[in-house]
Amino acid sequence: MLLTVDGVEKSYKKGGMFSTKSQLVLKSISFECKDGECLGIIGESGSGKSTLGRLILGIEKPDQGKVLFDGKSVEDRNIRAGSISAVFQDYKSSINPFFTVEDAIMEPLTNSFKDDKENQFRVDTLLNQVGLTPAFKNKYPHELSGGEVQRVCIARAISIEPSCIVLDEAISSLDVSVQMQILTLLKKLKGIYNMSYIFITHDLQAAAYLCDRVIIFKEGQIEETVSIEQLKDVQSDYAKKLLQSLITF
């Protein structure tokens, strides 16, 4: 199994620095993601899904339980390096504003591949794959639209050809017309690279388009797990409510 989340719990202090109170954000979370699968994590704001994303990426550590990638803990930087990438919601802060597009994509490449000439070719190829052209290489983030910046972020994420990409609300800050373009792009790239996606979103419609299976999150717990083909047969009231909002959209 590519990714295994086993009995994970996470809490944060609440009420200030000296407070002894804590809030449990994730409660006994367990699931698996297969090689090449697109797994959706769906829930409302505050449900704990982005916290889960940070644990999968090794940015934070769980209080209990473990997150394993190919059977090894993601807390080990060497396990994550080159294997797991991320695309975040806030594309504006995802790229150094003083970096050109080429600099942004080249940064992870130079850590993984040492041939500069080959890396230049890779940058051109990646830009073409995400629907941009090499003419964008010398542009800065402030010169691009939101959709263009997110395409650059996606190019950077796939540059090291990872086994898995965590997409944390990766389309939610974009205009609706651009969202569909990015979803279509993600589906195409998944076919090219055969990557797994962890697609974290509050948008069931987007998940239904992109994912093979979805985990429905509510208040830090897994409410239900269902394949896209069986989405209409969800059991819990909360999942039915989410589905109803999709049908009436």
FENFENGI-V672747 format. One record per residue. N is the residue number from 1. RES is the residue in one letter. PHI is phi in whole degrees, -180 to 180 (none if undefined). Layout:
BEGIN
N;RES;PHI / N;RES;PHI
END
This chain:
BEGIN
1;M;none / 2;L;-66 / 3;L;-128 / 4;T;-128 / 5;V;-110 / 6;D;-126 / 7;G;60 / 8;V;-79 / 9;E;-132 / 10;K;-149 / 11;S;-132 / 12;Y;-129 / 13;K;-67 / 14;K;-133 / 15;G;92 / 16;G;105 / 17;M;-59 / 18;F;-97 / 19;S;-74 / 20;T;-98 / 21;K;-78 / 22;S;-139 / 23;Q;-117 / 24;L;-78 / 25;V;-96 / 26;L;-124 / 27;K;-123 / 28;S;49 / 29;I;-92 / 30;S;-139 / 31;F;-167 / 32;E;-132 / 33;C;-126 / 34;K;-83 / 35;D;-61 / 36;G;82 / 37;E;-88 / 38;C;-106 / 39;L;-107 / 40;G;-89 / 41;I;-114 / 42;I;-112 / 43;G;-177 / 44;E;-74 / 45;S;-58 / 46;G;86 / 47;S;-82 / 48;G;104 / 49;K;-69 / 50;S;-72 / 51;T;-60 / 52;L;-60 / 53;G;-59 / 54;R;-66 / 55;L;-69 / 56;I;-63 / 57;L;-79 / 58;G;78 / 59;I;-69 / 60;E;-128 / 61;K;-108 / 62;P;-72 / 63;D;-72 / 64;Q;-140 / 65;G;83 / 66;K;-149 / 67;V;-119 / 68;L;-116 / 69;F;-119 / 70;D;53 / 71;G;83 / 72;K;-122 / 73;S;-65 / 74;V;-73 / 75;E;-66 / 76;D;-81 / 77;R;-57 / 78;N;-67 / 79;I;-73 / 80;R;-76 / 81;A;-58 / 82;G;79 / 83;S;-111 / 84;I;-127 / 85;S;-120 / 86;A;-144 / 87;V;-129 / 88;F;-104 / 89;Q;-66 / 90;D;-88 / 91;Y;-64 / 92;K;-64 / 93;S;-100 / 94;S;-80 / 95;I;-120 / 96;N;-57 / 97;P;-63 / 98;F;-94 / 99;F;-91 / 100;T;-76 / 101;V;-57 / 102;E;-62 / 103;D;-59 / 104;A;-63 / 105;I;-77 / 106;M;-70 / 107;E;-54 / 108;P;-70 / 109;L;-63 / 110;T;-69 / 111;N;-77 / 112;S;-106 / 113;F;-129 / 114;K;-96 / 115;D;-84 / 116;D;-62 / 117;K;-66 / 118;E;-64 / 119;N;-66 / 120;Q;-60 / 121;F;-64 / 122;R;-61 / 123;V;-60 / 124;D;-60 / 125;T;-63 / 126;L;-63 / 127;L;-61 / 128;N;-63 / 129;Q;-67 / 130;V;-96 / 131;G;85 / 132;L;-112 / 133;T;-127 / 134;P;-58 / 135;A;-63 / 136;F;-81 / 137;K;-57 / 138;N;-97 / 139;K;-84 / 140;Y;-103 / 141;P;-52 / 142;H;-69 / 143;E;-90 / 144;L;-111 / 145;S;-76 / 146;G;-58 / 147;G;-65 / 148;E;-68 / 149;V;-63 / 150;Q;-66 / 151;R;-64 / 152;V;-64 / 153;C;-61 / 154;I;-69 / 155;A;-59 / 156;R;-64 / 157;A;-66 / 158;I;-89 / 159;S;-58 / 160;I;-92 / 161;E;51 / 162;P;-72 / 163;S;-78 / 164;C;-147 / 165;I;-121 / 166;V;-92 / 167;L;-109 / 168;D;-98 / 169;E;52 / 170;A;-68 / 171;I;-115 / 172;S;-70 / 173;S;-92 / 174;L;-97 / 175;D;-60 / 176;V;-57 / 177;S;-65 / 178;V;-79 / 179;Q;-55 / 180;M;-66 / 181;Q;-62 / 182;I;-69 / 183;L;-61 / 184;T;-64 / 185;L;-61 / 186;L;-61 / 187;K;-65 / 188;K;-65 / 189;L;-66 / 190;K;-62 / 191;G;-68 / 192;I;-70 / 193;Y;-102 / 194;N;52 / 195;M;-86 / 196;S;-93 / 197;Y;-118 / 198;I;-105 / 199;F;-101 / 200;I;-91 / 201;T;-160 / 202;H;-102 / 203;D;-102 / 204;L;-64 / 205;Q;-63 / 206;A;-64 / 207;A;-63 / 208;A;-63 / 209;Y;-75 / 210;L;-100 / 211;C;-91 / 212;D;-89 / 213;R;-152 / 214;V;-129 / 215;I;-108 / 216;I;-95 / 217;F;-102 / 218;K;-146 / 219;E;50 / 220;G;78 / 221;Q;-130 / 222;I;-81 / 223;E;-82 / 224;E;-167 / 225;T;-123 / 226;V;-151 / 227;S;-75 / 228;I;-62 / 229;E;-64 / 230;Q;-106 / 231;L;-59 / 232;K;-71 / 233;D;-105 / 234;V;-58 / 235;Q;-101 / 236;S;-75 / 237;D;-61 / 238;Y;-63 / 239;A;-64 / 240;K;-63 / 241;K;-65 / 242;L;-62 / 243;L;-65 / 244;Q;-62 / 245;S;-66 / 246;L;-71 / 247;I;-65 / 248;T;-89 / 249;F;-65
END
